[in-house]
Amino acid sequence: MTTVDYSQKIPNNVNLGDDRRLQRALEAWQPAFLNWWDELGPAGSSDYEIFLRTAIDVSAKGWAHFDMVKMPDYRWGIFLGDKEENRKIGFGAHKGEDAWQEVPGEYRAELRRLIVTQGDTEPASVEQQRQLGRTCPSLYDLRSLFQVNVEEGRHLWAMVYLLHAYFGRDGREEADEMLMRHSGDEDKPRILEAFNVPTTDWLSFFMFTYFQDRDGKFQLNSLAESGFDPLSRTCNFMLTEEAHHMFVGESGVGRVVERSIQLIKEHDTLDIRQHGGIDLSTIQKWINFHFSICLDLFGQEKSTNAANFYNMGLKGRFQEMKIDDDHLLDNDIYMIPEIEGNRVIMSETGALGSINERLRNDYRDDCQRGMDRWNKMLAGAGVDFKLSLPHSAFHRNIGIFADINADVKGNIISQQEWDASINDWIPTPEDRAFVESLMVPVTEVGKVAGWIAPPARGIQGKEPNFEYVRFH
């Protein structure tokens, strides 16, 4: 177990004080981060006291301390998972070699690109969600939002540390750029398009933490396999925090579904908008939208870059060491989708070139588990409605499906058919206006907005009606 040193200006478990040059560089970056947080972090929250968890070590159990904290006083820091002695690279051309403790010179640019792309998503999500606190459905949910926000901020610190510690001047410049790009900015947007879409309502926030943060789980898991040991150790600890973000999403959507079921039963109709609820068809539209834009985050179905990252030993597959193959993939095949005429077919291709598609399929399977749980709730209540993930061809902007129109079942359709039906599949401006009309803040202790069910249990042994946020 590696404990975190909170006596330092920047809390860390990497012996930062032993490298004064690095310490000075990060301490020089810290004010810019705090300015960014003040300007683009959660709006109007600086005086709130929030029941937040703070990491105190990097073990899987007993790793966090909970207390009332003002977010500007939150101790962001640099935490790496414990070092595995004699760790070997598990895949690619360097399989079996000692894991790298320094950046391999021949892969420097590729490794920096992976770190920057991952790092850019962390502040982006904070920027996307900055106004949500003004419309919270309960103090419990407001606390969940702020916990996610501060941990995304710490995940930014994790990537900035790697850039400063291992990439010299251009790493420091990349770290500065992290705070210069902004979500949705016309001139300097965030790198990945899904992180330029504002999150303006709480249904979108729950979908974001279910779908986008689940993408984060799969990307971080793949990077945790990296032959570059500091990146692996960093991502392993980030995954510990990421699990809570996905819990916020899954339980949040589940509570929306639960409340919708209550209103359906009470009024004997699926049309519960008039009763202040979010109807199941609208929830389905939000699922279609968020899932489809997240599929694009995995990249092209056939990718030379992904193959190179794998071959170089920089980024593996999801749970690489649990896969029963040679971890070289030179002669292996994988099935990927292709378009033949007006239909989608599956075609054999080399497994090395289809790393992205395998990761996307693993992600889809993981997303389906939530659908199954929500549908079990609906079936148990006798509600004749089933939530589903749209086909992977639906509403895509990257890969082989970018230039075609497909319905939610994967049938290729004409532009005319698409235009006639798209409003049935993804949120319309009217749908968004309706959901946003429900976003009236509820900040009284123990109270919850009428469109979502109360949480089943509280945080860290507290009751659901605990005063999780105190206003001043």
C-alpha positions in Angstrom: 0.0 0.0 0.0 1.3 3.4 -1.0 0.0 6.3 1.2 -0.4 9.8 -0.2 1.7 12.6 1.3 -0.7 15.5 2.1 2.0 17.6 3.7 3.2 18.7 0.2 1.8 21.7 -1.8 0.8 19.0 -4.4 -0.3 15.8 -2.6 1.4 12.8 -4.2 2.8 9.3 -3.7 5.6 9.7 -6.3 8.2 11.3 -4.1 7.8 14.6 -5.9 10.0 16.4 -3.3 13.0 14.4 -4.5 12.8 16.0 -7.9 12.8 19.8 -7.3 12.8 20.7 -10.9 9.7 18.7 -11.6 8.1 20.0 -8.4 8.7 23.6 -9.4 7.3 23.0 -12.9 4.1 21.4 -11.5 3.8 24.1 -8.9 4.0 26.6 -11.7 1.2 24.8 -13.5 -1.0 24.6 -10.4 -2.2 28.3 -10.4 -3.3 28.0 -14.1 -5.3 24.9 -13.1 -6.9 26.6 -10.2 -7.8 29.6 -12.4 -9.3 27.2 -15.0 -11.3 25.6 -12.2 -12.6 28.9 -11.0 -13.6 30.1 -14.5 -14.8 26.9 -16.1 -15.4 24.5 -13.2 -18.8 24.0 -11.5 -20.6 27.4 -11.6 -21.2 29.3 -8.4 -20.0 26.5 -6.1 -16.9 27.9 -4.5 -18.5 28.6 -1.1 -20.3 25.3 -0.8 -19.2 22.6 1.7 -19.6 19.2 0.1 -19.3 15.7 1.5 -16.4 14.6 -0.8 -14.0 11.7 -0.8 -10.3 12.3 -1.1 -7.8 9.5 -1.9 -5.4 8.7 1.0 -3.8 5.7 -0.5 -3.9 3.6 -3.7 -5.1 0.2 -2.5 -8.5 -1.1 -3.6 -9.9 -1.0 -0.1 -9.9 1.8 2.5 -8.3 4.2 0.0 -10.5 7.2 0.6 -11.4 9.7 3.3 -14.8 11.4 3.4 -15.4 14.8 4.9 -17.1 18.2 4.2 -14.8 20.2 1.9 -15.0 23.3 -0.1 -14.1 22.5 -3.7 -11.4 25.3 -4.1 -9.8 23.7 -1.0 -9.9 20.2 -2.5 -6.4 18.6 -2.5 -5.9 17.5 -6.1 -2.8 15.4 -6.4 -0.7 12.8 -8.3 -1.3 9.2 -7.4 0.1 6.1 -9.1 -0.9 2.6 -8.3 1.7 0.4 -6.5 4.6 -0.7 -8.6 4.6 -4.4 -9.6 8.1 -5.7 -9.3 9.6 -7.3 -12.4 6.5 -6.5 -14.5 6.8 -7.6 -18.1 5.2 -6.2 -21.2 2.3 -8.5 -22.0 1.7 -8.0 -25.7 3.0 -6.9 -29.1 6.5 -6.9 -30.5 8.1 -6.3 -27.0 6.1 -9.1 -25.3 8.1 -10.6 -22.4 10.5 -7.6 -22.1 10.8 -5.6 -18.9 8.2 -2.9 -18.7 9.6 0.5 -19.5 10.2 2.9 -16.6 11.3 5.6 -19.0 9.7 6.7 -22.3 11.1 4.5 -25.2 12.6 7.0 -27.5 11.3 5.4 -30.7 7.7 5.6 -29.5 7.9 9.0 -27.8 5.4 10.8 -30.1 2.9 8.0 -30.1 2.9 7.7 -26.3 2.6 11.4 -25.9 -0.4 11.4 -28.3 -2.2 8.7 -26.2 -1.6 10.6 -23.0 -2.8 13.9 -24.4 -5.9 12.5 -26.0 -6.9 10.8 -22.7 -6.0 13.8 -20.6 -8.0 16.2 -22.8 -11.3 14.4 -22.0 -10.9 15.0 -18.2 -11.2 18.8 -18.1 -13.6 18.6 -21.0 -16.3 16.8 -19.0 -16.0 19.3 -16.2 -16.6 22.1 -18.7 -19.5 20.3 -20.2 -21.2 19.9 -16.9 -20.4 23.3 -15.3 -24.0 24.6 -15.2 -25.6 21.4 -13.9 -25.3 22.3 -10.2 -27.9 25.1 -10.7 -30.6 22.5 -11.5 -29.8 19.6 -9.2 -32.7 17.2 -8.4 -31.4 16.7 -4.8 -28.5 17.4 -2.5 -27.5 13.7 -2.9 -27.2 14.2 -6.7 -25.5 17.6 -6.4 -22.8 15.9 -4.3 -22.4 13.1 -6.9 -21.9 15.7 -9.6 -19.3 17.5 -7.6 -17.5 14.3 -6.7 -17.3 13.4 -10.4 -16.0 16.9 -11.2 -13.2 16.9 -8.7 -12.1 13.5 -9.7 -12.0 14.4 -13.4 -9.9 17.3 -12.3 -7.5 14.9 -10.5 -7.4 12.7 -13.6 -6.2 15.7 -15.5 -3.4 16.1 -12.9 -2.5 12.4 -13.5 -1.9 13.0 -17.2 -0.2 16.3 -16.7 2.2 14.7 -14.3 3.2 12.2 -16.9 3.7 14.9 -19.5 5.8 17.0 -17.1 7.8 14.1 -15.7 8.7 12.2 -18.9 8.3 14.5 -22.0 10.4 17.6 -21.3 9.5 20.9 -22.8 7.0 19.6 -25.3 5.3 17.7 -22.5 5.0 21.0 -20.5 3.6 22.7 -23.6 1.0 20.0 -24.0 0.0 20.3 -20.4 -0.5 24.1 -20.9 -2.6 23.3 -23.9 -4.9 21.2 -21.8 -6.2 24.4 -20.2 -6.4 26.4 -23.4 -8.7 24.1 -25.3 -12.3 24.3 -24.1 -15.4 22.2 -24.7 -17.4 23.5 -27.6 -15.0 26.4 -28.3 -15.1 27.3 -32.0 -11.4 28.1 -32.3 -9.9 25.6 -29.8 -12.4 22.8 -29.1 -11.6 19.6 -27.2 -9.9 16.8 -29.3 -12.8 14.3 -29.3 -16.2 15.5 -30.6 -18.3 13.8 -27.9 -16.6 16.1 -25.4 -17.7 19.3 -27.2 -21.4 18.6 -26.6 -22.8 20.6 -23.6 -24.5 18.6 -20.8 -27.4 20.9 -20.0 -29.9 18.6 -18.2 -29.6 15.8 -15.6 -30.9 13.1 -17.8 -28.0 13.9 -20.1 -25.6 13.9 -17.1 -26.7 10.4 -16.0 -26.4 9.2 -19.6 -22.9 10.8 -19.8 -21.7 9.1 -16.7 -23.2 5.8 -17.9 -21.9 5.9 -21.5 -19.0 8.4 -21.8 -17.5 7.4 -18.5 -17.8 3.7 -19.5 -15.8 4.6 -22.6 -13.3 6.0 -20.1 -13.3 2.7 -18.3 -12.4 0.8 -21.5 -9.8 3.3 -22.7 -8.1 3.4 -19.2 -8.2 -0.3 -19.0 -6.4 -0.6 -22.3 -3.8 2.0 -21.3 -3.4 0.2 -17.9 -2.0 -2.7 -20.0 0.7 -0.4 -21.4 4.3 -1.4 -21.4 5.1 2.1 -20.2 4.9 1.4 -16.5 4.1 4.9 -15.1 1.1 5.1 -17.5 -0.1 1.7 -16.4 0.2 2.5 -12.7 -1.6 5.9 -13.3 -4.5 4.3 -15.1 -4.9 1.5 -12.6 -5.6 4.0 -9.9 -7.9 6.2 -12.1 -10.0 3.1 -12.7 -10.7 2.9 -9.0 -12.3 6.4 -9.1 -14.0 5.8 -12.5 -16.1 3.1 -11.0 -18.0 5.6 -9.0 -18.7 7.8 -12.0 -20.4 4.8 -13.8 -22.4 4.0 -10.6 -23.7 7.6 -10.7 -24.8 7.0 -14.3 -26.4 3.6 -13.9 -28.1 4.4 -10.6 -29.2 7.8 -11.9 -30.9 6.4 -15.1 -32.3 3.5 -13.0 -33.9 6.1 -10.6 -35.4 7.9 -13.6 -36.9 4.7 -14.9 -38.1 3.8 -11.4 -40.0 7.1 -11.1 -41.4 6.7 -14.6 -42.7 3.3 -13.7 -44.4 4.8 -10.6 -46.1 7.5 -12.7 -47.2 5.0 -15.4 -48.8 2.8 -12.8 -50.4 5.7 -10.9 -52.0 7.2 -14.0 -52.3 4.0 -16.2 -50.6 5.6 -19.2 -47.2 5.6 -20.8 -47.7 9.3 -21.6 -46.5 10.7 -18.3 -45.1 14.0 -19.4 -48.3 15.7 -18.4 -47.7 14.3 -14.9 -44.2 15.7 -14.6 -42.3 12.5 -15.5 -39.9 11.6 -18.3 -41.6 9.1 -20.6 -39.8 5.9 -21.6 -39.7 6.9 -25.3 -37.7 10.0 -24.3 -35.3 8.0 -22.2 -34.8 5.8 -25.2 -34.0 8.8 -27.4 -31.3 9.9 -24.9 -29.9 6.4 -24.9 -29.8 6.3 -28.7 -28.0 9.7 -28.8 -25.3 9.1 -26.1 -24.5 5.5 -27.1 -24.1 6.4 -30.7 -21.7 9.3 -30.2 -19.7 7.2 -27.7 -19.2 4.5 -30.3 -17.3 7.1 -32.4 -14.8 7.5 -29.5 -13.3 4.1 -30.4 -12.2 5.2 -33.9 -12.1 3.4 -37.2 -13.1 -0.3 -37.5 -9.8 -1.0 -39.2 -7.1 1.2 -37.7 -3.4 1.3 -38.5 -2.8 3.5 -35.5 -4.5 1.1 -33.1 -2.5 -1.8 -34.6 0.7 0.2 -34.2 0.0 1.1 -30.6 -0.6 -2.5 -29.8 2.4 -3.8 -31.7 4.6 -1.2 -29.9 3.3 -2.3 -26.5 1.7 1.1 -25.7 -2.0 0.2 -25.5 -3.5 -3.2 -25.2 -7.0 -4.7 -25.4 -9.6 -4.7 -22.6 -8.3 -7.1 -19.9 -5.5 -8.2 -22.2 -4.0 -10.8 -19.8 -7.4 -12.6 -19.6 -7.5 -13.2 -23.3 -6.4 -16.7 -24.4 -4.3 -16.1 -27.4 -0.6 -15.4 -28.2 -0.9 -11.6 -27.6 0.9 -11.0 -30.9 -2.1 -11.4 -33.3 0.0 -11.8 -36.4 -2.1 -14.6 -37.7 -5.4 -14.1 -35.9 -8.6 -12.9 -37.5 -11.6 -10.9 -36.2 -15.0 -10.1 -37.6 -15.8 -6.5 -38.5 -18.8 -4.9 -40.1 -18.8 -3.9 -43.8 -21.3 -2.5 -46.1 -22.4 -4.6 -49.1 -24.9 -2.9 -51.3 -27.7 -1.8 -49.0 -26.9 -4.0 -46.0 -24.4 -4.5 -43.3 -22.5 -7.8 -43.3 -19.7 -9.2 -41.2 -16.3 -9.8 -42.8 -13.0 -11.4 -41.6 -10.0 -9.2 -41.2 -6.7 -9.3 -39.3 -7.1 -9.1 -35.5 -4.3 -6.7 -35.2 -6.0 -4.1 -37.4 -9.3 -4.5 -35.7 -8.2 -3.6 -32.1 -10.7 -0.7 -32.1 -13.6 -2.8 -33.2 -13.0 -5.4 -30.5 -12.8 -2.8 -27.8 -16.1 -1.2 -29.2 -17.8 -4.6 -29.0 -16.6 -5.2 -25.5 -18.0 -1.8 -24.6 -21.3 -2.6 -26.2 -21.6 -5.8 -24.2 -20.9 -3.9 -21.0 -23.5 -1.2 -21.8 -26.1 -3.9 -22.4 -25.8 -5.1 -18.8 -27.4 -1.8 -17.7 -30.2 -2.2 -20.3 -30.9 -5.6 -18.9 -31.2 -4.3 -15.3 -33.5 -1.4 -16.3 -35.6 -3.8 -18.5 -35.9 -6.2 -15.6 -37.4 -3.3 -13.6 -39.9 -2.6 -16.4 -40.9 -6.2 -16.8 -41.2 -6.7 -13.0 -43.7 -3.8 -12.9 -45.7 -5.2 -15.8 -44.8 -2.2 -18.1 -44.9 -3.2 -21.7 -41.8 -1.3 -22.9 -38.2 -2.4 -23.5 -35.2 -0.1 -23.6 -32.5 -1.1 -26.1 -29.1 0.0 -27.6 -29.3 1.1 -31.2 -27.4 -0.8 -33.9 -23.8 0.2 -34.2 -24.5 1.6 -37.7 -27.0 4.2 -36.3 -26.1 7.9 -36.1 -22.3 7.5 -36.7 -19.8 10.1 -37.8 -16.6 8.0 -37.8 -15.8 4.7 -39.6 -17.6 2.8 -42.3 -21.0 4.0 -41.2 -20.2 7.7 -41.3 -21.4 8.1 -44.9 -24.6 6.1 -44.8 -28.0 6.5 -43.0 -29.1 3.5 -40.9 -32.1 3.1 -38.6 -31.8 2.0 -35.0 -32.0 -1.7 -36.1 -29.1 -1.3 -38.6 -31.1 -1.2 -41.8 -29.6 1.1 -44.4 -32.2 3.7 -45.5 -32.4 6.7 -47.8 -31.9 10.3 -46.9 -35.6 10.8 -47.3 -36.4 8.0 -44.9 -33.8 9.3 -42.4 -35.3 12.8 -42.5 -38.8 11.5 -42.0 -37.8 9.3 -38.9 -34.8 10.9 -37.2 -37.1 12.8 -34.7 -38.4 9.5 -33.5 -34.9 8.3 -32.7 -32.9 11.1 -31.1 -33.9 14.1 -29.0 -35.6 16.9 -30.8 -35.3 20.6 -29.7 -38.8 20.1 -28.2 -37.7 17.0 -26.3 -34.8 18.9 -24.9 -36.9 21.8 -24.0 -39.4 19.5 -22.2 -36.6 17.8 -20.2 -35.0 21.1 -19.3 -38.4 22.4 -18.1 -38.2 19.7 -15.4 -34.8 20.8 -14.3 -35.9 22.9 -11.3 -33.4 22.8 -8.4 -34.3 20.9 -5.3 -31.9 21.8 -2.5 -34.0 21.1 0.6 -32.5 18.4 2.8 -34.3 15.1 2.1 -36.3 16.3 -0.9 -36.1 14.9 -4.4 -37.4 16.3 -7.7 -40.6 14.7 -9.0 -39.1 13.2 -12.2 -36.6 10.9 -10.4 -36.9 8.4 -7.5 -34.9 8.9 -4.3 -31.7 7.0 -4.0 -31.9 3.6 -2.3 -29.1 4.3 0.1 -26.7 7.1 1.0 -23.0 7.7 0.7 -20.5 6.1 3.0 -23.0 5.0 5.6 -24.9 8.3 5.6 -28.7 8.4 5.1 -30.0 9.4 1.7 -31.5 12.5 3.3 -28.1 13.6 4.8 -27.1 17.3 4.2 -24.5 16.3 1.5 -24.0 20.0 0.4 -24.1 23.0 2.7 -24.7 26.4 1.1 -23.1 29.6 2.5 
